[in-house]
């Protein structure tokens, strides 16, 4: 299981990269894509959608199951990665290379509450 040290994580298996402009780029972790198996469908939120922290805003479906993707913080969706909806298998190939959406946080300080790589690894039991 890959857990890049330069990213932050949620207990619901999203990774978060804080960009220079304060926006957040969000995808699912390597652990999540492994647990789901071969992804066959990804539904992303609409650009401009206001979201609450913890709200289910996207869906991934695999040959095994469907799973919600949650907003790590409250804010507004400012971009989505259509490439992953057209080729969901790319997320299986490299979960950290293929982001799902970008979020402008309502409160920049909310980004400080995410797990670092060591804490996420411990949370999923692969410490």
C-alpha positions in Angstrom: 0.0 0.0 0.0 1.4 3.4 -1.0 0.9 6.3 1.3 2.8 9.4 0.0 4.1 11.6 2.8 3.4 14.8 0.9 -0.4 14.3 1.1 -3.0 14.4 3.9 -5.7 11.8 4.5 -9.2 11.2 5.9 -10.3 8.2 7.8 -12.9 7.7 5.0 -9.9 7.0 2.6 -9.7 10.3 0.6 -6.3 11.9 0.0 -5.9 15.7 0.0 -3.3 17.9 -1.5 -3.3 21.5 -0.5 -2.4 23.7 -3.5 -0.4 26.9 -3.5 -3.7 28.9 -3.8 -5.2 27.2 -0.8 -7.6 25.0 -2.8 -7.7 21.3 -2.0 -7.3 18.5 -4.6 -9.0 15.3 -3.5 -8.9 11.7 -4.7 -9.2 8.2 -3.1 -6.3 6.4 -1.5 -4.4 3.4 -2.7 -6.0 1.4 0.2 -9.5 2.4 -1.0 -9.0 1.4 -4.6 -7.4 -1.9 -3.5 -10.4 -2.6 -1.2 -12.9 -1.8 -3.9 -11.2 -3.8 -6.7 -11.6 -2.9 -10.4 -13.3 0.4 -10.7 -16.0 0.5 -13.4 -17.8 3.8 -12.8 -17.1 7.2 -11.1 -19.7 9.9 -10.6 -18.3 13.3 -9.6 -20.0 16.4 -8.1 -21.0 19.4 -10.2 -18.7 22.3 -10.4 -20.1 25.1 -8.3 -21.7 22.8 -5.8 -21.5 24.0 -2.2 -20.7 21.0 0.1 -20.6 20.4 3.9 -17.7 18.6 5.6 -18.4 14.9 5.6 -21.1 15.1 3.0 -21.2 12.3 0.4 -20.5 14.1 -2.9 -19.2 11.5 -5.3 -19.6 7.8 -6.0 -17.2 5.1 -7.1 -18.4 1.7 -8.3 -16.4 -1.4 -8.7 -17.1 -5.0 -9.7 -17.5 -5.6 -5.9 -19.3 -2.6 -4.5 -20.3 1.0 -4.6 -18.8 3.5 -2.2 -19.4 7.2 -1.4 -16.6 9.8 -1.6 -16.9 12.5 1.1 -16.0 16.1 1.2 -13.1 16.5 3.6 -14.2 20.1 4.5 -17.0 22.5 3.7 -16.5 24.5 0.6 -17.3 24.8 -3.1 -16.3 22.4 -5.9 -14.3 24.3 -8.3 -13.1 21.6 -10.8 -13.6 17.9 -11.5 -11.4 15.5 -13.4 -13.5 14.1 -16.2 -10.6 11.8 -17.2 -11.4 9.5 -14.2 -15.1 9.2 -15.3 -14.1 8.2 -18.8 -11.4 5.8 -17.6 -12.0 4.7 -14.0 -9.3 2.0 -14.3 -6.7 4.7 -14.2 -7.4 5.2 -10.5 -6.6 1.5 -10.0 -3.3 1.9 -11.8 -2.3 4.9 -9.7 -4.7 6.4 -7.1 -2.5 9.3 -6.3 -1.9 10.4 -9.9 -5.7 10.7 -10.7 -7.6 13.2 -8.6 -11.4 13.4 -8.5 -12.3 17.0 -7.7 -10.9 20.3 -6.4 -12.5 22.2 -3.5 -12.2 25.8 -2.4 -12.5 25.5 1.4 -15.0 27.7 3.2 -12.5 28.0 6.1 -8.8 27.6 5.3 -8.0 26.4 8.9 -10.1 23.3 8.4 -7.3 21.8 6.3 -5.2 21.3 9.5 -7.4 18.5 10.8 -6.4 15.8 8.3 -4.2 12.7 9.0 -0.6 12.7 8.0 0.8 9.6 6.2 1.9 7.8 9.4 -1.5 8.4 11.1 -3.4 7.2 8.1 -1.2 4.1 7.7 -1.9 3.3 11.4 -5.6 3.9 11.0 -5.9 1.3 8.2 -3.9 -1.2 10.2 -0.8 -1.4 8.0 1.7 0.3 10.4 
